[in-house]
Amino acid sequence: MWCVAELNPEYIEKMEDVLAVYEKPYHAAEPVVCIDEKPVTRHAEVRPPVPMAPGKIAKRDNEYERCGTANVFCAVEPKAGRHFTLPTPNRSAPEFAQALGRIVDHYRFARTIHLVMDNLNIHCRKTLTDYFGPQEGGLERALYEKQRPGAAPTLEPSHRQRIIAMVCADPPEGHARWTVRLIAAEAVKRKLVPRVGRETIRILLESHDLKPWREKNVVRGRTQSGVHRKDGRRTGRV
């Protein structure tokens, strides 16, 4: 049984962000890879199976001997029709780090790997740093947005100010609310920044404690025409 969280604006925004990753066109340098794991039971034959022969099907007894449990990580690149199965003794953080290491090694020529996974406690950056150490930069650069050595900052202070000012105004026509994806697209469209990623926008909003998809988090100035009384209430339009 699946327990679906409340479909509030924040949940929908995060869902749309994941769907946007799935919609990315195929690019060999930026593969989209989904990974998950599954516990499995190990079985051993009680009686030797009978192999297939001309005119006879293979036969296998329905009895088996339980030999403990194991885990299987499965990684899928849907747009390329490629998948990997990585069996491990258990589902521990070190095993997950090794699985990611094998994935990164397979895509060694990729510029960025867009990794999609659920919120299991071991699915985090700490798993990588604990296993590979803080000096191991290959996995970090491949799987996460990270500033490259010698590169200019993603957003200058002036860029940040323009984006925050835009978010504090009404969203574009046809949109009921701002989303991280919309903010990133509009910032480039309005030439506020040359380019910007959704993760950069998310961090910017988080640093300013802004959640524009929630109306109470954004103050927008509005003016209304009309005749106002001394008590401040509007009595009619002009």
Stockholm file with secondary structure:
# STOCKHOLM 1.0

chainA/1-238         MWCVAELNPEYIEKMEDVLAVYEKPYHAAEPVVCIDEKPVTRHAEVRPPVPMAPGKIAKRDNEYERCGTANVFCAVEPKAGRHFTLPTPNRSAPEFAQALGRIVDHYRFARTIHLVMDNLNIHCRKTLTDYFGPQEGGLERALYEKQRPGAAPTLEPSHRQRIIAMVCADPPEGHARWTVRLIAAEAVKRKLVPRVGRETIRILLESHDLKPWREKNVVRGRTQSGVHRKDGRRTGRV
#=GR chainA/1-238 SS CCCCCCCCHHHHHHHHHHHHHHTSCCCTTSCEEEEEEEEEEEEEESSCCBCCBTTBCCBCCSCEEEEEEEEEEEEEEGGGTEEEEEEESSCCHHHHHHHHHHHHHHTTTCSCCEEECCCCTTSSHHHHHHHHCTTCHHHHHHHSCCCCTTCCCSSCHHHHHHHHHHHTSCCCTTCSSCCHHHHHHHHHHTTSSSCCCHHHHHHHHHHTTCCTTSGGGCCCCCCCCSEECTTSCEEECC
#=GC SS_cons         CCCCCCCCHHHHHHHHHHHHHHTSCCCTTSCEEEEEEEEEEEEEESSCCBCCBTTBCCBCCSCEEEEEEEEEEEEEEGGGTEEEEEEESSCCHHHHHHHHHHHHHHTTTCSCCEEECCCCTTSSHHHHHHHHCTTCHHHHHHHSCCCCTTCCCSSCHHHHHHHHHHHTSCCCTTCSSCCHHHHHHHHHHTTSSSCCCHHHHHHHHHHTTCCTTSGGGCCCCCCCCSEECTTSCEEECC
//
